[in-house]
Amino acid sequence: MTQVPASAAGGSGAPGAKPVRGGKLGAAAMDQASLWNVANLLTMIRLLLVPGFVMLLLANGGYDPAWRSFAWAAFAIAMITDLFDGHLARTYNLVTDFGKIADPIADKAIMGAALICLSWLGDLPWWVTLVILGRELGITLLRFWVIRYGVIPASRGGKMKTLAQGTAVGMYVLALTGPLATLRFWVMAVAVVLTVVTGLDYVKQAVVLRRQGMAEASAEAAGTPQAAGALETAVAPEASEAGEPGAAK
């Protein structure tokens, strides 16, 4: 679990202590750097929204515009909480072991539930669902494959992919017709392209990171700390951009 810095826990009375970002709100958040902090509560809410979203989307046969509007609202809330919990965790030092595990699970759960339900209803081709979910599963396995060597940072392309997927799926959840139905097709096409391209880029970075890690391990085993230090310097800038462990999208 993330430890709370003494300066944050002790308030402003500590000599030379820096003020907590966000004033009283920041201090309150810092005091909660445990399982029951604000960021983790938002993640839990997102997990609880998954079954509710599925029931709303499939209510009345799955084709009732009113129920699908309610489902869209639940999906939108889940996407918004995804933005805020990560920001709060990094800004107020609320990163916990639970959050590292639960946050990506919550992300994949809501997106996976939406894709599967939409394909089951016949609104979205199954191959689109398989491509997106297959990519996410593959990235998760790659993350475990290279985790001993470092963390691959979330790229700009990965963030664009997440935004495109959320927008496209949200448009498919709504009962759209006419030009908007055509528009959502192209938004989903962009999302699929970004999904594939960023997935291939992640594979490339994972292979490079693993090779660098293995070379560093070999250098240390051979008793050449200078070479190991040089490789460590080469890898460090990438990991420092991650923002949060396991943050690659």
MARMAR-427595 format. One line per 2 residues: their letters; for each residue x, y, z of N, C-alpha, C. Coordinates in nm, 3 decimals. Atoms other than C-alpha are relative to their C-alpha. Example, Ala and Ser with C-alpha at 12.3 -4.5 7.8 and 13.67 -1.06 7.14 Angstrom:
<sites>
AS> 0.089 -0.119 0.000 1.230 -0.450 0.780 0.090 0.120 0.000 | -0.082 -0.119 -0.006 1.367 -0.106 0.714 -0.077 0.109 0.073
</sites>
This chain:
<sites>
MT> 0.085 -0.119 0.000 0.000 0.000 0.000 0.089 0.124 0.000 | -0.077 -0.123 0.006 0.118 0.356 -0.064 0.007 0.063 0.137
QV> -0.019 -0.062 -0.131 0.263 0.522 0.245 -0.021 0.151 -0.011 | 0.023 -0.143 -0.001 0.158 0.876 0.336 0.123 0.070 0.053
PA> -0.116 -0.073 -0.050 0.450 1.118 0.366 -0.032 0.066 0.133 | 0.020 -0.056 -0.134 0.500 1.245 0.719 -0.047 0.144 -0.006
SA> 0.039 -0.139 0.012 0.467 1.604 0.603 -0.145 0.015 -0.032 | 0.141 -0.008 0.037 0.126 1.529 0.458 -0.088 -0.036 0.118
AG> 0.081 0.046 -0.112 0.002 1.346 0.765 0.004 0.097 0.116 | -0.017 -0.086 -0.116 0.135 1.600 1.012 -0.054 0.140 -0.016
GS> 0.056 -0.133 0.021 -0.025 1.906 0.857 0.108 0.101 -0.030 | -0.091 -0.107 0.039 0.143 2.240 0.804 0.096 0.039 0.110
GA> -0.085 -0.038 -0.112 0.315 2.249 1.142 0.143 -0.047 -0.013 | -0.135 0.052 0.013 0.623 2.052 1.029 0.088 0.104 -0.066
PG> -0.090 -0.100 0.056 0.924 2.278 0.963 0.037 -0.036 -0.143 | -0.042 0.020 0.138 0.997 2.321 0.594 -0.094 -0.085 -0.082
AK> 0.093 0.085 0.073 0.692 2.115 0.493 -0.063 0.077 -0.114 | 0.063 -0.062 0.116 0.556 2.191 0.151 -0.151 -0.008 0.014
PV> 0.147 0.005 -0.008 0.187 2.282 0.131 -0.055 -0.108 -0.091 | 0.061 0.107 0.078 -0.033 1.999 0.010 -0.077 0.061 -0.116
RG> 0.069 -0.051 0.117 -0.157 2.059 -0.342 -0.151 -0.020 0.016 | 0.144 0.011 -0.012 -0.528 2.135 -0.338 -0.052 0.050 0.133
GK> 0.044 -0.055 -0.127 -0.535 2.295 0.009 -0.061 -0.105 0.090 | 0.065 0.090 -0.095 -0.776 2.134 0.256 -0.043 -0.130 -0.067
LG> 0.040 0.122 0.071 -0.907 1.893 -0.008 0.119 -0.092 -0.019 | -0.120 0.080 0.019 -0.553 1.780 -0.082 0.045 -0.066 0.128
AA> -0.040 0.056 -0.128 -0.473 1.734 0.286 -0.091 -0.114 0.042 | 0.095 0.105 -0.035 -0.789 1.533 0.340 0.023 -0.125 -0.083
AM> -0.024 0.115 0.087 -0.714 1.313 0.043 0.128 -0.072 0.039 | -0.126 0.060 -0.037 -0.355 1.258 0.153 -0.014 -0.084 0.127
DQ> 0.020 0.074 -0.123 -0.477 1.144 0.495 -0.069 -0.133 -0.024 | 0.077 0.121 0.028 -0.680 0.872 0.323 0.076 -0.097 -0.090
AS> -0.077 0.085 0.090 -0.395 0.698 0.139 -0.004 -0.144 0.048 | 0.022 0.137 -0.040 -0.538 0.360 0.226 -0.099 -0.060 -0.098
LW> 0.096 0.065 0.089 -0.785 0.117 0.073 -0.122 0.088 -0.023 | 0.124 -0.077 0.010 -1.078 0.351 0.145 0.029 0.146 -0.033
NV> -0.022 -0.138 0.044 -0.948 0.660 -0.035 -0.093 0.033 -0.116 | 0.094 -0.048 0.101 -1.138 0.869 -0.290 0.021 -0.071 -0.134
AN> -0.028 0.063 0.130 -0.963 0.720 -0.595 -0.051 -0.144 -0.004 | 0.046 0.139 -0.004 -1.036 0.362 -0.488 -0.152 -0.010 0.005
LL> 0.147 0.001 -0.006 -1.398 0.445 -0.408 -0.059 0.023 -0.139 | 0.047 -0.021 0.137 -1.443 0.576 -0.763 0.019 -0.126 -0.084
TM> -0.022 0.125 0.071 -1.291 0.255 -0.896 -0.105 -0.104 0.038 | 0.104 0.094 -0.046 -1.532 0.050 -0.682 -0.136 0.035 -0.061
IR> 0.126 -0.042 0.061 -1.825 0.256 -0.812 -0.005 -0.046 -0.145 | -0.005 0.043 0.140 -1.712 0.179 -1.167 -0.023 -0.150 -0.013
LL> 0.022 0.145 0.002 -1.704 -0.192 -1.090 -0.147 -0.033 0.025 | 0.141 0.024 -0.031 -2.054 -0.176 -0.939 -0.091 0.042 -0.114
LV> 0.081 -0.047 0.112 -2.181 0.006 -1.248 -0.011 -0.104 -0.111 | -0.002 0.097 0.110 -2.096 -0.289 -1.474 -0.129 -0.082 -0.006
PG> 0.125 0.077 0.009 -2.391 -0.518 -1.381 -0.121 0.088 -0.023 | 0.111 -0.091 0.022 -2.624 -0.218 -1.367 -0.008 0.043 -0.146
FV> -0.004 -0.039 0.142 -2.513 -0.108 -1.713 -0.054 -0.111 -0.088 | 0.045 0.113 0.081 -2.572 -0.456 -1.856 -0.152 -0.017 0.010
ML> 0.146 0.015 -0.017 -2.923 -0.476 -1.708 -0.076 0.110 -0.072 | 0.066 -0.111 0.069 -3.013 -0.133 -1.844 0.006 -0.018 -0.151
LL> -0.016 0.015 0.145 -2.876 -0.209 -2.191 -0.089 -0.111 -0.056 | 0.077 0.115 0.049 -3.058 -0.542 -2.219 -0.147 0.005 0.043
AN> 0.139 -0.009 -0.047 -3.383 -0.424 -2.055 -0.098 0.009 -0.117 | 0.107 -0.005 0.100 -3.701 -0.474 -2.257 0.048 -0.048 -0.136
GG> -0.047 0.058 0.126 -3.524 -0.685 -2.518 0.125 0.064 -0.056 | -0.124 -0.064 0.045 -3.229 -0.448 -2.559 -0.017 0.103 -0.109
YD> 0.020 -0.094 0.110 -3.389 -0.222 -2.818 -0.089 0.118 0.038 | 0.083 -0.112 -0.047 -3.583 0.026 -2.604 0.087 0.125 0.010
PA> -0.083 -0.121 -0.001 -3.441 0.378 -2.671 0.014 0.062 0.139 | -0.006 -0.061 -0.133 -3.526 0.497 -2.320 0.098 -0.075 0.090
WR> -0.089 0.080 -0.083 -3.351 0.209 -2.143 0.145 0.013 -0.048 | -0.137 -0.013 0.052 -3.051 0.244 -2.375 0.058 0.137 0.034
SF> -0.048 -0.131 -0.044 -3.030 0.612 -2.283 0.050 -0.007 0.144 | -0.044 0.020 -0.138 -3.011 0.512 -1.917 0.132 -0.080 0.003
AW> -0.123 0.079 0.008 -2.744 0.254 -2.009 0.117 0.090 -0.043 | -0.104 -0.092 0.044 -2.549 0.526 -2.190 0.046 0.088 0.116
AA> -0.035 -0.083 -0.115 -2.563 0.743 -1.877 0.091 -0.076 0.096 | -0.084 0.082 -0.088 -2.419 0.458 -1.668 0.138 -0.018 -0.060
FA> -0.128 0.018 0.069 -2.147 0.400 -1.928 0.081 0.129 0.007 | -0.069 -0.129 -0.004 -2.063 0.772 -1.938 0.056 0.027 0.139
IA> -0.048 -0.019 -0.138 -2.035 0.787 -1.557 0.124 -0.086 0.024 | -0.115 0.089 -0.018 -1.799 0.488 -1.565 0.123 0.057 -0.070
MI> -0.113 -0.058 0.072 -1.580 0.657 -1.828 0.055 0.123 0.072 | -0.044 -0.121 -0.071 -1.570 0.983 -1.630 0.076 -0.036 0.127
TD> -0.070 0.040 -0.123 -1.475 0.808 -1.305 0.138 -0.058 -0.033 | -0.129 0.052 0.042 -1.194 0.638 -1.499 0.102 0.113 -0.012
LF> -0.090 -0.115 0.012 -1.048 0.983 -1.570 0.037 0.055 0.137 | -0.023 -0.065 -0.127 -1.086 1.113 -1.217 0.077 -0.085 0.099
DG> -0.068 0.079 -0.103 -0.965 0.816 -1.011 0.151 -0.003 -0.024 | -0.143 -0.001 0.028 -0.630 0.801 -1.189 0.063 0.135 0.031
HL> -0.052 -0.135 -0.027 -0.584 1.179 -1.166 0.014 0.024 0.150 | -0.005 -0.019 -0.145 -0.667 1.183 -0.795 0.111 -0.083 0.063
AR> -0.101 0.089 -0.058 -0.441 0.886 -0.723 0.140 0.056 -0.020 | -0.134 -0.052 0.026 -0.140 1.050 -0.888 0.022 0.136 0.066
TY> -0.016 -0.136 -0.054 -0.205 1.408 -0.772 0.018 0.000 0.151 | 0.000 -0.001 -0.146 -0.265 1.326 -0.405 0.070 -0.122 0.060
NL> -0.079 0.113 -0.050 -0.035 1.024 -0.375 -0.089 -0.107 0.063 | 0.095 0.100 -0.050 -0.326 0.780 -0.333 0.013 -0.133 -0.074
VT> -0.021 0.125 0.072 -0.180 0.500 -0.544 0.016 -0.114 0.099 | -0.006 0.116 -0.088 -0.241 0.166 -0.368 0.008 -0.128 -0.081
DF> -0.005 0.129 0.069 -0.191 -0.200 -0.451 -0.138 -0.038 -0.054 | 0.135 0.029 0.046 -0.568 -0.240 -0.472 -0.033 0.078 -0.126
GK> 0.029 -0.083 0.117 -0.595 0.049 -0.717 0.072 -0.047 -0.124 | -0.078 0.048 0.114 -0.320 -0.089 -0.939 -0.067 -0.121 -0.065
IA> 0.064 0.121 0.052 -0.514 -0.415 -0.974 -0.143 0.028 -0.045 | 0.142 -0.018 0.027 -0.875 -0.297 -0.962 -0.028 0.097 -0.113
DP> 0.026 -0.100 0.103 -0.846 0.003 -1.195 -0.001 -0.059 -0.140 | 0.007 0.060 0.133 -0.750 -0.190 -1.511 -0.110 -0.103 -0.015
IA> 0.111 0.097 0.006 -1.002 -0.462 -1.422 -0.132 0.072 -0.025 | 0.124 -0.078 0.018 -1.279 -0.201 -1.395 -0.009 0.054 -0.142
DK> -0.001 -0.051 0.137 -1.175 -0.047 -1.728 -0.043 -0.106 -0.099 | 0.028 0.108 0.095 -1.183 -0.378 -1.912 -0.138 -0.059 0.021
AI> 0.132 0.058 -0.030 -1.501 -0.494 -1.737 -0.111 0.079 -0.066 | 0.107 -0.081 0.057 -1.718 -0.201 -1.846 0.007 0.000 -0.152
MG> -0.014 0.000 0.145 -1.575 -0.191 -2.199 -0.034 -0.137 -0.057 | 0.029 0.135 0.047 -1.590 -0.569 -2.240 -0.148 -0.031 0.006
AA> 0.143 0.024 -0.014 -1.948 -0.584 -2.111 -0.077 0.072 -0.110 | 0.068 -0.076 0.104 -2.055 -0.312 -2.355 0.018 -0.064 -0.137
LI> -0.027 0.059 0.131 -1.887 -0.473 -2.656 -0.073 -0.133 -0.019 | 0.064 0.131 0.010 -2.019 -0.821 -2.584 -0.151 0.014 -0.013
CL> 0.145 -0.020 0.007 -2.374 -0.697 -2.524 -0.041 0.056 -0.136 | 0.032 -0.059 0.129 -2.371 -0.486 -2.841 0.010 -0.103 -0.113
SW> -0.013 0.105 0.102 -2.247 -0.780 -3.049 -0.110 -0.103 0.014 | 0.107 0.096 -0.023 -2.500 -1.013 -2.888 -0.133 0.052 -0.052
LG> 0.122 -0.061 0.051 -2.776 -0.767 -2.981 0.001 0.018 -0.152 | -0.011 -0.014 0.145 -2.646 -0.758 -3.338 0.032 0.140 -0.047
DL> -0.031 -0.138 0.038 -2.551 -0.389 -3.330 0.145 0.018 -0.044 | -0.143 -0.013 0.027 -2.177 -0.447 -3.356 0.055 -0.135 -0.045
PW> -0.056 0.128 0.046 -1.991 -0.714 -3.558 0.088 -0.065 0.107 | -0.077 0.071 -0.101 -1.834 -0.982 -3.341 0.151 0.017 -0.020
WV> -0.144 -0.011 0.024 -1.496 -0.938 -3.511 0.057 0.127 0.063 | -0.045 -0.123 -0.065 -1.476 -0.581 -3.377 0.022 -0.026 0.150
TL> -0.012 0.033 -0.142 -1.538 -0.707 -3.024 0.122 -0.087 0.025 | -0.113 0.091 -0.019 -1.281 -0.984 -3.065 0.134 0.072 -0.018
VI> -0.124 -0.075 0.022 -1.016 -0.744 -3.201 0.034 0.085 0.123 | -0.024 -0.090 -0.113 -1.058 -0.497 -2.914 0.032 -0.079 0.127
LG> -0.024 0.078 -0.122 -1.083 -0.754 -2.635 0.127 -0.084 -0.012 | -0.123 0.077 0.020 -0.805 -0.965 -2.788 0.123 0.086 0.023
RE> -0.112 -0.092 -0.021 -0.578 -0.662 -2.790 0.021 0.026 0.149 | -0.012 -0.029 -0.142 -0.655 -0.583 -2.426 0.056 -0.120 0.077
LG> -0.052 0.120 -0.066 -0.593 -0.943 -2.318 0.148 -0.019 -0.031 | -0.140 0.015 0.039 -0.270 -0.954 -2.515 0.091 0.098 0.072
IT> -0.080 -0.102 -0.070 -0.145 -0.629 -2.360 0.019 -0.038 0.147 | -0.010 0.042 -0.140 -0.222 -0.763 -2.013 0.104 -0.110 0.016
LL> -0.098 0.108 -0.006 -0.020 -1.079 -2.081 0.141 0.054 -0.024 | -0.132 -0.059 0.026 0.267 -0.872 -2.226 0.050 0.077 0.122
RF> -0.039 -0.076 -0.118 0.265 -0.653 -1.917 0.062 -0.093 0.105 | -0.057 0.097 -0.094 0.324 -0.960 -1.699 0.133 -0.056 -0.052
WV> -0.120 0.055 0.062 0.589 -1.079 -1.945 0.122 0.088 0.024 | -0.113 -0.093 -0.014 0.804 -0.766 -1.903 0.002 0.073 0.134
IR> 0.013 -0.079 -0.123 0.701 -0.647 -1.555 0.127 -0.002 0.084 | -0.122 0.006 -0.079 1.029 -0.762 -1.400 0.108 0.094 -0.053
YG> -0.099 -0.087 0.062 1.219 -0.534 -1.638 -0.039 0.148 0.003 | 0.042 -0.139 -0.004 1.010 -0.217 -1.607 -0.145 0.016 -0.046
VI> 0.136 -0.034 0.038 0.687 -0.041 -1.701 0.001 0.081 -0.127 | 0.012 -0.076 0.124 0.593 0.080 -2.048 -0.101 0.111 0.022
PA> 0.090 -0.112 -0.029 0.440 0.429 -2.021 -0.118 0.004 -0.096 | 0.116 -0.021 0.086 0.097 0.514 -2.157 0.037 0.106 -0.104
SR> -0.036 -0.091 0.108 0.153 0.676 -2.495 -0.118 0.089 -0.036 | 0.107 -0.086 0.048 -0.044 0.953 -2.661 -0.098 -0.079 -0.087
GG> 0.086 0.084 0.083 -0.172 0.697 -2.910 -0.092 -0.087 0.084 | 0.083 0.081 -0.088 -0.296 0.479 -2.625 -0.114 0.079 0.060
KM> 0.105 -0.085 -0.055 -0.487 0.769 -2.475 -0.104 0.033 -0.106 | 0.093 -0.025 0.109 -0.639 0.850 -2.814 -0.086 -0.123 -0.027
KT> 0.074 0.125 0.019 -0.737 0.484 -2.850 -0.110 -0.015 0.103 | 0.098 0.010 -0.107 -0.913 0.488 -2.514 -0.116 0.097 -0.022
LA> 0.103 -0.100 0.027 -1.099 0.809 -2.603 -0.089 -0.043 -0.117 | 0.076 0.042 0.119 -1.201 0.674 -2.947 -0.090 -0.118 0.033
QG> 0.080 0.117 -0.037 -1.320 0.343 -2.802 -0.120 0.043 0.085 | 0.109 -0.043 -0.087 -1.524 0.513 -2.529 -0.106 0.077 -0.076
TA> 0.096 -0.078 0.079 -1.683 0.757 -2.775 -0.080 -0.090 -0.093 | 0.068 0.087 0.095 -1.762 0.489 -3.033 -0.099 -0.093 0.069
VG> 0.089 0.092 -0.072 -1.907 0.241 -2.784 -0.119 0.076 0.057 | 0.109 -0.080 -0.052 -2.111 0.517 -2.622 -0.102 0.033 -0.108
MY> 0.092 -0.029 0.110 -2.258 0.607 -2.961 -0.080 -0.123 -0.042 | 0.071 0.123 0.034 -2.346 0.244 -3.027 -0.102 -0.038 0.108
VL> 0.095 0.028 -0.108 -2.515 0.215 -2.688 -0.129 0.077 -0.022 | 0.119 -0.080 0.029 -2.750 0.497 -2.784 -0.070 -0.053 -0.125
AL> 0.079 0.044 0.116 -3.029 0.416 -3.029 0.002 0.109 -0.106 | -0.017 -0.106 0.099 -2.898 0.644 -3.305 -0.049 -0.046 -0.137
TG> 0.043 0.029 0.137 -3.037 0.664 -3.658 0.050 0.112 -0.092 | -0.037 -0.102 0.097 -2.961 0.855 -3.978 0.148 0.030 -0.002
PL> -0.142 -0.039 0.011 -2.635 1.052 -4.010 0.083 -0.037 0.123 | -0.074 0.035 -0.122 -2.540 0.988 -3.647 0.037 -0.147 0.004
AT> -0.031 0.143 0.007 -2.559 0.613 -3.704 0.117 -0.024 -0.095 | -0.114 0.010 0.093 -2.325 0.657 -4.001 0.127 0.050 0.065
LR> -0.117 -0.058 -0.065 -2.092 0.875 -3.796 0.060 -0.097 0.100 | -0.054 0.091 -0.100 -2.062 0.618 -3.519 0.076 -0.114 -0.064
FW> -0.074 0.104 0.071 -1.951 0.360 -3.776 0.144 0.045 -0.025 | -0.135 -0.049 0.030 -1.655 0.578 -3.874 0.080 0.024 0.127
VM> -0.071 -0.016 -0.128 -1.571 0.661 -3.513 0.050 -0.136 0.049 | -0.043 0.134 -0.039 -1.561 0.288 -3.440 0.114 -0.049 -0.089
AV> -0.108 0.040 0.091 -1.343 0.234 -3.748 0.133 0.062 0.046 | -0.121 -0.065 -0.052 -1.094 0.489 -3.611 0.047 -0.069 0.127
AV> -0.035 0.067 -0.125 -1.106 0.317 -3.272 0.067 -0.134 -0.025 | -0.059 0.130 0.032 -1.030 -0.022 -3.427 0.141 0.016 -0.054
VL> -0.133 -0.024 0.056 -0.736 0.117 -3.626 0.098 0.038 0.111 | -0.086 -0.040 -0.111 -0.592 0.286 -3.315 0.028 -0.118 0.094
TV> -0.017 0.118 -0.086 -0.648 -0.036 -3.118 0.111 -0.090 -0.054 | -0.100 0.088 0.062 -0.439 -0.238 -3.365 0.137 0.066 0.000
VT> -0.128 -0.070 0.012 -0.167 0.024 -3.420 0.069 0.013 0.136 | -0.060 -0.016 -0.132 -0.113 0.097 -3.049 0.036 -0.135 0.061
GL> -0.033 0.134 -0.047 -0.119 -0.275 -2.975 0.133 -0.048 -0.056 | -0.127 0.039 0.063 0.162 -0.339 -3.224 0.116 0.082 0.057
DY> -0.104 -0.084 -0.058 0.357 -0.044 -3.081 0.036 -0.049 0.140 | -0.025 0.052 -0.134 0.317 -0.189 -2.731 0.085 -0.126 -0.007
VK> -0.080 0.122 0.016 0.453 -0.524 -2.852 0.145 0.036 -0.028 | -0.137 -0.043 0.033 0.756 -0.346 -3.001 0.072 0.051 0.123
QA> -0.063 -0.053 -0.120 0.824 -0.155 -2.679 0.027 -0.109 0.103 | -0.018 0.108 -0.096 0.778 -0.469 -2.470 0.122 -0.084 -0.035
VV> -0.116 0.078 0.044 1.033 -0.660 -2.678 0.130 0.074 0.029 | -0.120 -0.080 -0.024 1.285 -0.375 -2.656 0.032 0.006 0.150
LR> -0.020 -0.008 -0.144 1.234 -0.338 -2.281 0.052 -0.132 0.056 | -0.044 0.131 -0.049 1.277 -0.711 -2.224 0.144 -0.028 -0.041
RQ> -0.139 0.019 0.045 1.596 -0.722 -2.432 0.096 0.083 0.082 | -0.085 -0.086 -0.081 1.739 -0.428 -2.240 0.015 -0.056 0.142
GM> -0.005 0.058 -0.134 1.648 -0.592 -1.910 0.087 -0.124 0.006 | -0.082 0.121 0.003 1.805 -0.923 -2.009 0.147 0.035 -0.019
AE> -0.139 -0.041 0.019 2.120 -0.745 -2.129 0.058 0.057 0.129 | -0.045 -0.054 -0.128 2.141 -0.559 -1.798 0.028 -0.112 0.099
AS> -0.020 0.113 -0.091 2.100 -0.884 -1.605 0.127 -0.077 -0.036 | -0.121 0.070 0.044 2.372 -1.047 -1.814 0.124 0.078 0.038
AE> -0.115 -0.084 -0.034 2.605 -0.751 -1.756 0.030 -0.009 0.149 | -0.020 0.011 -0.144 2.550 -0.772 -1.380 0.058 -0.135 0.037
AA> -0.052 0.134 -0.028 2.611 -1.146 -1.384 0.146 -0.012 -0.040 | -0.139 0.005 0.047 2.935 -1.088 -1.576 0.091 0.091 0.081
GT> -0.081 -0.086 -0.085 3.049 -0.834 -1.316 0.044 0.128 -0.066 | -0.034 -0.127 0.066 3.042 -0.524 -1.535 -0.106 0.103 0.036
PQ> 0.101 -0.097 -0.046 2.840 -0.268 -1.333 -0.009 0.124 -0.086 | 0.005 -0.120 0.083 2.939 0.012 -1.570 -0.099 -0.018 -0.115
AA> 0.092 0.026 0.112 2.754 -0.148 -1.861 -0.142 -0.008 0.050 | 0.136 0.011 -0.055 2.458 -0.231 -1.638 -0.056 0.138 0.031
GA> 0.047 -0.134 -0.031 2.440 0.131 -1.522 -0.039 0.077 -0.124 | 0.032 -0.068 0.125 2.444 0.256 -1.880 -0.135 -0.045 -0.053
LE> 0.127 0.052 0.047 2.156 0.028 -1.973 -0.114 0.049 0.089 | 0.103 -0.047 -0.093 1.966 0.133 -1.660 -0.039 0.144 -0.033
TA> 0.027 -0.139 0.037 2.002 0.497 -1.766 -0.084 0.007 -0.126 | 0.075 0.000 0.125 1.865 0.411 -2.110 -0.145 -0.038 0.022
VA> 0.136 0.047 -0.024 1.559 0.238 -1.965 -0.078 0.097 0.088 | 0.067 -0.082 -0.100 1.483 0.485 -1.683 -0.091 0.108 -0.056
PE> 0.089 -0.106 0.048 1.344 0.774 -1.893 -0.136 -0.051 -0.043 | 0.128 0.054 0.043 1.076 0.550 -2.040 -0.090 -0.026 0.120
AS> 0.083 0.036 -0.115 0.957 0.424 -1.703 -0.046 0.123 0.075 | 0.037 -0.118 -0.077 0.955 0.773 -1.553 -0.119 0.072 -0.057
EA> 0.113 -0.065 0.062 0.687 0.883 -1.798 -0.131 -0.069 0.027 | 0.120 0.082 -0.012 0.442 0.619 -1.690 -0.108 0.067 0.082
GE> 0.101 -0.067 -0.082 0.268 0.831 -1.425 -0.052 -0.092 0.109 | 0.053 0.096 -0.097 0.135 0.517 -1.252 0.039 -0.138 -0.046
PG> -0.036 0.135 0.040 0.253 0.155 -1.246 -0.112 -0.069 -0.074 | 0.100 0.072 0.078 0.077 -0.053 -1.507 -0.094 0.090 -0.076
AA> 0.090 -0.098 0.059 -0.061 0.258 -1.675 -0.013 -0.010 -0.150 | 0.007 0.009 0.146 -0.005 0.152 -2.034 -0.139 -0.038 -0.045
K> 0.135 0.021 0.049 -0.326 0.162 -2.231 0.001 -0.069 -0.135
</sites>
